[in-house]
Amino acid sequence: LMAAAQDSLYLGFDFSTQQLKVVAIDGDLNVVHQNHVLFDSELPEFRTQGGVQLHADRLTVTSPVLMWVKALDLLLDKMRRAEFDFSRVRALSGSGQQHGSVYWRRGASETLNQLDPDQSLYQQLQVCVFSVLDSPVWMDSSSSQQCQDLQAAAGGALRLAEITGSRAYERFTGNQIAKLRQNRLEEFQDTERISLVSSFAASLFLGGYAAIDYSDGSGMNLLDIRSRTWSEICLEATAPHLDRLLGAPLPPTSVLGPVSSYFVRRCGFSESCRVVAFTGDNPASLAGMRLQQGDIAVSLGTSDTVFLWIQQPRPALEGHVFCNPVDWQEYMALLCFKNGSLTRERVRNECTGGSWEVFSAALRETPLGNNGNIGFYFDTMEITPPAVGVHRFDSDDTEVSSVSPQVEVRALVEGQFLSRRLHAERLGYSIIPGTRVLATGGASSNKEILQVLSDVFNAPVYTIDLSNSTCLGSAYRALHGNTLTVLPLILLILQQYCSSASVLIISPDYCDLKKGKKENLVKEVKEKRWNKEKKRAPEADP
């Protein structure tokens, strides 16, 4: 049995915006194979830029569904040429760019079920299989009217967020479906199934329609995240009989069935290879980052993105709550902050002569709480909260036009991380014993910035590499689905956490403050910031 387990492989695919990637891991979670197909350069006949096509209105953004099909053909050919042994694969799973949708024409299920292994997928699926050839993707922002209609039907933006985990967003699938039905009725009426990119990819491997999983389904403005069923209110506001087109959603840990005979005969997969439900790229990243209950991951890039594992969600007008891809009875949340590294670099240039060393020294030489000085640094219109402008306040809560360079540096960094924490807590996140902060992105190489992050969250910070998190998360989920009754995923992947993921560990610096006094100081500054933030960016009328 042990030898068989060591011989087993698990595949994780990622149908992302610009490429299709695959990672193979063994039973010990070691990566044994990686491969990819770049859409623009390797499939130039589809004429995409960054994997998408921007339409004349500058709002509509789509991708050719047949490009994704042909990319899978090419990827599997690459793996065969690399002498990858498909017969060792015990299970596979994958992820797709969230919110994108695929429309199967009437009769497509029969074609899927009768694929000829002597022909490529592209050869067999290019004619009369998809009712819509240009799939709407997450970059699309052309469905504003449909968003307004959905929110009105649900009883307001906040009520929609309480049901589906998010207020209405143009990129969310339900609004794209409503737009398609209104503008391209003939094609909509010729559709027998609507998939997300993730369930579309799983359908190819199954040889039949794959269910949408709870996690990716949470990014549609259609799923009731508490009952984990389609919301009748949202369905009726989107399209008639939509539940028939979507099919029933399933837990993300579901084994959908064995891989189709097409792949057994064409690639050499074992007939017993299982297909585990595919999910969205963000949920797959949460699995790949090895988050557990109480953890928070912060990606410090051009924009800062926060991933949360939560139990009792409180959806708000900002941020997103999804069903958890690892433990489907719990939740994850996602927050995006537009003013990230570019704002940090601007303050570095203006206050420290462009030197990160001087910037870091300013953080070391100023105290936690910044002696009551706080600031808002929204160089461009922020997402969370929707506000713009730079505003500084001294210890007397008086707005001032400037502060010293050292105070400015800490006001920026401390203010950014306080904002991350308070918005996370608004969605239901809470710090518990054992909480860890996982940091990635360019700024995660700066120890002083991480020290502030650790102090604000009162938890140790680990640095992690996210370069393959979606693929790895999908491969972990494939293994999880194959061994569900044997070993829980969270224990499986955490046993290697410290050896494989942590590069640098920063612990909270109590700065001669007792722990309770320090947390009270953080709370005081956090509340001060929140009160001012509400004045700067009042909530939209729900």
C-alpha positions in Angstrom: 0.0 0.0 0.0 2.8 2.4 0.9 4.6 1.7 -2.4 1.4 2.2 -4.3 0.8 5.6 -2.5 4.4 6.7 -3.4 3.8 5.7 -7.0 0.5 7.8 -7.2 0.4 11.2 -8.9 -2.2 13.9 -8.6 -2.8 16.6 -11.3 -3.8 20.2 -10.7 -4.8 22.3 -13.7 -5.3 26.1 -13.8 -7.3 27.7 -16.7 -6.2 31.2 -15.9 -6.5 34.4 -18.0 -3.3 34.3 -19.9 -2.3 30.6 -19.8 -3.2 27.0 -19.0 -0.9 25.5 -16.4 -0.6 22.0 -14.8 1.3 20.7 -11.8 1.8 17.1 -10.9 2.5 16.1 -7.2 3.2 12.8 -5.6 1.7 11.4 -2.4 4.3 13.3 -0.4 3.3 16.6 -2.0 6.5 16.9 -4.0 6.1 18.6 -7.4 7.2 16.1 -10.1 6.1 17.8 -13.3 5.1 21.3 -14.4 3.9 22.5 -17.8 2.0 25.4 -19.4 0.6 26.9 -22.6 0.7 30.6 -23.2 -2.4 31.7 -25.1 -1.1 34.8 -26.9 2.2 33.3 -28.2 1.4 29.6 -28.6 -2.2 30.0 -30.0 -1.8 33.3 -32.0 -4.6 32.3 -34.3 -7.1 33.4 -31.6 -5.7 36.9 -31.6 -5.9 37.6 -27.9 -3.9 40.1 -25.9 -3.2 38.9 -22.4 -5.5 36.0 -23.1 -8.6 38.2 -23.8 -10.3 40.2 -26.5 -11.3 43.8 -25.7 -14.4 44.8 -27.7 -15.0 48.2 -29.3 -17.1 49.5 -26.4 -14.0 49.2 -24.2 -16.2 47.5 -21.6 -16.9 44.1 -23.0 -14.0 41.6 -22.5 -14.2 38.0 -23.7 -12.0 35.0 -24.4 -12.6 32.4 -27.2 -13.8 29.2 -25.5 -12.2 27.1 -28.3 -8.8 28.6 -27.4 -9.2 27.0 -24.0 -10.1 23.7 -25.7 -7.1 23.8 -28.0 -4.8 24.8 -25.2 -5.7 21.6 -23.3 -4.9 19.5 -26.4 -1.6 21.3 -26.7 -0.8 20.9 -23.0 -1.5 17.2 -22.9 0.6 16.8 -26.1 3.5 18.5 -24.3 3.1 16.2 -21.3 3.2 13.2 -23.6 6.3 14.4 -25.3 7.9 14.9 -21.8 7.0 11.2 -21.2 4.7 12.0 -18.4 3.1 8.7 -17.2 -0.6 9.4 -17.1 -1.3 5.9 -15.8 0.0 6.9 -12.4 -2.5 9.7 -11.9 -5.0 8.7 -9.3 -7.0 11.9 -9.3 -7.1 15.3 -11.0 -8.7 18.6 -10.2 -8.4 22.2 -11.4 -9.3 25.8 -11.3 -10.6 28.4 -13.7 -10.6 32.2 -13.7 -13.5 33.2 -11.6 -16.8 34.6 -13.0 -16.1 33.5 -16.6 -18.9 31.6 -18.3 -19.3 29.0 -21.0 -22.5 28.3 -23.0 -23.1 24.7 -24.3 -25.4 24.4 -27.3 -28.3 21.9 -27.3 -27.0 18.4 -28.0 -23.5 19.2 -26.8 -23.7 16.6 -24.0 -24.0 13.8 -26.6 -20.8 15.1 -28.4 -18.9 15.2 -25.1 -20.0 11.6 -24.3 -18.9 10.2 -27.6 -15.5 11.7 -28.2 -13.2 9.9 -30.6 -9.8 9.3 -29.1 -8.2 9.4 -32.6 -9.1 13.1 -32.9 -8.2 16.1 -30.8 -10.8 17.9 -28.6 -10.6 20.9 -30.8 -11.4 19.0 -33.9 -14.5 17.6 -32.4 -15.8 20.6 -30.4 -15.2 23.4 -32.8 -18.6 23.0 -34.6 -22.1 23.1 -33.1 -21.0 22.5 -29.5 -21.0 26.1 -28.0 -23.9 28.4 -28.5 -21.6 31.4 -27.6 -18.0 31.3 -28.8 -16.8 34.4 -27.0 -17.0 33.7 -23.3 -17.5 36.7 -20.9 -14.6 36.9 -18.4 -13.8 38.6 -15.2 -12.4 41.7 -16.8 -15.8 42.6 -18.4 -17.5 45.6 -17.0 -20.4 45.9 -19.5 -23.3 44.8 -17.3 -24.0 47.8 -15.0 -27.7 47.9 -15.8 -28.1 44.2 -15.0 -26.3 44.8 -11.7 -28.8 47.6 -10.8 -31.7 45.3 -11.8 -30.5 42.5 -9.6 -29.9 44.7 -6.6 -33.3 46.1 -6.9 -34.9 42.7 -7.1 -33.0 41.5 -4.1 -33.9 44.5 -1.9 -30.7 46.5 -2.2 -27.0 46.0 -2.5 -26.5 45.1 1.2 -29.3 42.5 1.0 -27.8 41.0 -2.1 -24.5 40.7 -0.3 -26.1 39.0 2.7 -27.6 36.4 0.3 -24.8 35.8 -2.2 -21.7 37.1 -0.3 -21.2 40.2 -2.5 -23.1 43.1 -3.8 -23.7 43.1 -7.6 -20.5 43.3 -9.7 -20.3 43.6 -13.5 -17.9 40.7 -13.8 -20.1 38.3 -11.7 -21.6 35.6 -13.8 -25.3 36.1 -13.0 -25.2 39.7 -14.4 -23.3 38.4 -17.5 -26.0 35.8 -18.0 -28.8 38.4 -17.7 -27.0 40.6 -20.3 -26.6 37.7 -22.7 -30.3 36.8 -22.4 -31.3 40.4 -23.1 -28.9 41.1 -25.9 -28.4 37.8 -27.6 -31.7 35.9 -27.0 -31.4 33.5 -29.9 -28.0 32.2 -28.7 -29.3 32.0 -25.1 -32.4 30.0 -26.2 -30.0 27.6 -28.0 -28.2 26.9 -24.7 -28.7 23.7 -22.8 -26.1 24.2 -20.1 -24.2 27.1 -18.6 -20.8 26.4 -17.0 -18.2 28.4 -15.2 -14.7 28.2 -16.6 -13.9 25.7 -13.8 -16.9 23.4 -14.4 -16.4 23.7 -18.2 -12.8 22.4 -17.8 -14.0 19.6 -15.5 -16.7 18.7 -18.1 -14.0 18.1 -20.7 -12.3 15.5 -18.4 -15.6 13.9 -17.4 -17.1 13.6 -20.8 -20.3 15.1 -19.5 -21.5 18.2 -17.7 -19.7 18.8 -14.4 -21.5 20.5 -11.5 -20.5 24.0 -10.4 -18.9 23.8 -6.9 -20.0 25.9 -4.0 -16.8 28.0 -3.9 -16.7 29.1 -7.5 -20.5 29.4 -7.5 -20.2 32.0 -4.8 -18.8 34.4 -7.4 -21.9 34.5 -9.5 -24.4 36.7 -7.4 -26.7 33.7 -7.7 -25.8 31.2 -4.9 -27.2 31.6 -1.4 -23.9 31.1 0.5 -25.7 29.9 3.7 -28.1 27.3 2.2 -25.6 26.5 -0.6 -28.4 26.4 -3.1 -29.3 28.8 -5.9 -31.2 31.8 -4.6 -34.7 31.9 -6.1 -34.8 35.7 -5.9 -31.6 36.0 -7.9 -32.5 33.3 -10.4 -35.8 34.9 -11.2 -34.2 38.3 -11.6 -31.6 36.8 -14.1 -33.4 34.4 -16.4 -36.4 32.0 -16.5 -35.7 28.4 -15.6 -32.0 29.3 -14.9 -31.7 26.5 -12.4 -32.1 23.9 -15.2 -29.2 25.5 -17.2 -26.9 25.7 -14.2 -27.6 22.3 -12.6 -27.4 21.6 -8.9 -24.2 22.9 -7.2 -22.0 20.5 -5.2 -19.4 20.7 -2.4 -15.9 21.5 -3.8 -14.6 18.2 -2.3 -16.9 16.2 -4.4 -15.6 13.4 -6.6 -17.5 13.9 -9.9 -16.7 10.5 -11.4 -13.9 8.8 -13.3 -12.0 10.4 -16.1 -13.7 9.8 -19.5 -12.8 6.9 -21.7 -11.5 9.5 -24.3 -8.6 10.4 -22.0 -8.0 6.8 -21.0 -7.6 5.7 -24.6 -5.9 8.9 -26.0 -3.5 9.7 -23.1 -3.3 6.5 -21.1 -5.1 7.6 -17.9 -6.2 4.8 -15.6 -9.9 4.0 -15.8 -10.0 4.5 -12.0 -8.6 8.1 -12.1 -11.0 10.4 -10.4 -12.1 13.8 -11.4 -12.6 16.0 -8.3 -14.7 19.1 -8.6 -12.9 22.1 -10.2 -13.2 25.5 -8.5 -12.3 29.1 -9.0 -8.7 30.4 -9.0 -9.1 32.4 -5.8 -10.5 29.5 -3.8 -7.8 27.2 -5.3 -5.2 29.8 -4.1 -6.6 29.6 -0.6 -6.0 25.8 -0.7 -2.6 26.3 -2.3 -1.5 28.8 0.4 -2.4 26.2 3.1 -4.6 28.5 5.0 -6.4 27.1 8.1 -9.0 28.5 10.5 -8.0 31.9 11.8 -5.3 32.5 9.2 -5.0 35.5 7.0 -3.0 35.8 3.8 -1.9 39.2 2.5 -0.5 39.7 -1.0 1.5 42.9 -1.0 1.7 43.8 -4.7 0.6 46.6 -7.0 -2.8 46.1 -5.3 -3.0 44.4 -1.9 -5.2 41.4 -1.7 -6.3 39.8 1.5 -7.5 36.1 1.8 -9.4 35.1 4.9 -10.6 31.8 6.4 -13.8 32.6 8.4 -16.6 30.7 10.2 -19.3 33.3 10.7 -19.4 35.6 7.7 -20.9 39.1 7.8 -21.0 40.1 4.1 -20.6 43.9 3.5 -20.7 46.3 0.5 -17.0 45.9 0.1 -15.2 42.5 -0.2 -16.5 39.1 -1.1 -17.5 36.0 0.9 -17.3 32.6 -0.7 -17.9 29.1 0.5 -14.6 27.6 1.6 -13.0 25.2 -0.9 -11.2 23.1 1.8 -14.0 22.8 4.4 -17.2 23.6 2.5 -19.2 24.1 5.7 -17.0 27.2 6.5 -16.2 30.3 4.5 -13.4 32.3 2.9 -13.4 36.0 2.2 -11.5 38.2 -0.3 -10.7 41.9 -0.1 -8.8 43.9 -2.7 -7.1 47.3 -2.0 -6.0 49.2 -5.0 -3.5 51.5 -3.3 -0.7 49.0 -2.6 3.0 49.0 -3.6 2.7 52.0 -5.9 1.6 54.2 -3.0 4.4 52.8 -0.8 6.9 53.6 -3.5 5.6 57.1 -3.9 6.0 57.8 -0.2 9.4 56.2 -0.3 10.5 58.5 -3.1 9.1 61.6 -1.4 10.1 60.9 2.2 13.3 58.8 2.0 14.9 59.8 -1.2 13.9 56.6 -3.0 15.8 54.5 -0.4 14.1 51.4 1.0 16.9 51.3 3.7 15.9 54.8 4.9 12.2 53.8 4.7 12.9 50.7 6.8 14.8 52.8 9.3 11.9 55.2 9.7 9.7 52.2 10.6 12.2 51.0 13.2 12.6 54.4 14.8 8.9 55.3 15.2 6.7 53.6 17.8 3.7 51.4 17.4 0.7 53.7 17.2 2.8 56.5 15.7 2.1 58.7 18.7 -1.5 59.1 17.5 -0.7 60.2 14.0 -2.7 58.5 11.3 -3.2 58.9 7.6 -5.2 57.9 4.6 -3.2 57.4 1.4 -5.6 56.8 -1.5 -3.6 58.0 -4.5 -6.2 56.5 -6.9 -9.8 55.7 -6.2 -9.8 52.9 -3.7 -11.9 49.8 -3.8 -12.1 49.2 -0.1 -13.4 51.7 0.9 -14.4 53.7 -2.2 -12.4 56.9 -1.5 -9.7 59.0 -3.0 -7.1 61.5 -1.6 -4.4 61.8 1.0 -5.5 62.9 4.5 -3.3 63.2 7.6 -4.4 63.6 11.2 -2.2 64.4 14.3 -2.7 63.1 17.8 -5.4 65.7 18.5 -7.5 64.4 15.5 -6.8 67.6 13.6 -6.2 67.3 9.9 -2.8 68.6 8.9 -1.2 69.2 5.6 2.1 67.5 6.4 4.1 65.5 9.0 7.7 64.6 9.3 9.1 62.1 6.8 9.5 59.4 9.5 5.9 59.9 10.8 4.6 59.8 7.2 6.2 56.5 6.5 4.7 54.8 9.6 1.4 56.5 9.0 1.2 55.0 5.6 2.3 51.4 6.4 0.5 51.2 9.7 -2.6 52.8 8.2 -2.7 50.3 5.3 -2.5 47.3 7.6 -5.0 48.7 10.1 -7.4 49.1 7.1 -6.8 45.5 6.1 -7.5 44.3 9.6 -10.7 46.4 10.2 -12.3 45.5 6.9 -11.4 41.8 7.5 -13.1 41.9 10.9 -16.2 43.6 9.3 -16.6 40.5 7.1 -16.5 38.2 10.2 -12.7 37.5 10.6 -11.3 37.3 14.1 -7.9 36.6 15.5 -7.7 33.4 17.5 -4.9 31.6 19.3 -2.6 30.2 16.6 -3.5 32.8 14.0 -0.9 33.3 11.4 -0.4 36.0 8.8 1.0 34.7 5.5 2.6 37.4 3.4 3.6 37.3 -0.2 4.4 39.8 -3.0 7.2 42.3 -3.5 6.9 44.1 -0.1 7.1 40.8 1.8 10.8 40.9 1.4 11.0 44.0 3.7 11.3 42.9 7.3 10.3 46.2 8.8 7.1 46.3 6.8 6.4 42.8 7.9 7.0 43.8 11.5 4.3 46.4 11.3 2.0 43.8 9.7 2.8 41.4 12.6 2.2 44.1 15.2 -1.2 45.2 13.8 -2.5 41.7 13.6 -0.8 40.7 16.8 0.3 37.4 15.2 3.4 35.9 13.6 4.0 36.6 9.9 5.3 33.9 7.5 6.4 34.7 4.0 5.2 32.3 1.3 5.7 31.9 -2.5 2.4 32.1 -4.4 3.8 31.5 -7.9 2.0 28.2 -8.3 -0.7 28.4 -5.6 -3.7 27.8 -7.8 -2.1 24.8 -9.5 -0.8 23.4 -6.2 -4.2 24.1 -4.5 -5.9 22.1 -7.3 -3.4 19.2 -7.0 -3.9 19.2 -3.2 -7.6 19.1 -3.7 -7.3 16.2 -6.1 -5.3 14.3 -3.5 -7.8 15.3 -0.8 -10.7 14.1 -2.9 -9.0 10.8 -3.5 -8.2 10.2 0.2 -11.2 12.0 1.8 -12.0 9.3 4.3 -8.3 8.7 5.1 -6.7 12.0 5.9 -8.2 15.5 6.1 -6.6 18.0 3.7 -5.7 20.5 6.3 -3.6 18.0 8.3 -2.0 16.7 5.1 -0.8 19.9 3.8 0.1 21.5 7.1 2.5 18.7 8.0 4.9 20.2 5.4 4.1 23.8 6.0 7.2 25.0 7.8 9.6 23.1 5.6 8.1 24.2 2.3 6.3 27.5 2.8 7.9 29.6 5.5 11.0 31.5 4.4 10.9 34.2 7.1 9.0 34.4 10.4 8.3 37.7 12.1 6.8 37.7 15.6 4.9 40.6 17.1 7.2 43.2 18.6 5.7 44.4 21.9 8.1 47.3 22.2 8.3 47.1 26.0 4.5 47.1 26.1 2.6 44.4 27.9 0.5 42.2 25.5 -2.8 43.6 26.7 -1.7 47.2 26.6 -0.4 46.7 23.0 -3.7 45.1 21.8 -5.6 48.0 23.4 -3.4 50.5 21.6 -4.0 48.7 18.3 -7.7 48.7 19.0 -7.7 52.4 19.8 -5.9 53.3 16.7 -8.0 51.0 14.6 -11.3 52.6 15.9 -9.9 56.0 15.3 -9.1 55.1 11.7 -12.5 53.5 11.2 -14.4 56.5 12.5 -12.5 58.8 10.1 -12.8 56.3 7.2 -16.6 56.3 7.5 -16.5 60.1 7.2 -14.3 59.9 4.1 -16.2 57.1 2.4 -19.8 56.8 3.6 -21.5 53.6 2.6 -23.5 53.5 -0.6 -27.2 53.6 -0.3 -28.2 49.9 -0.1 
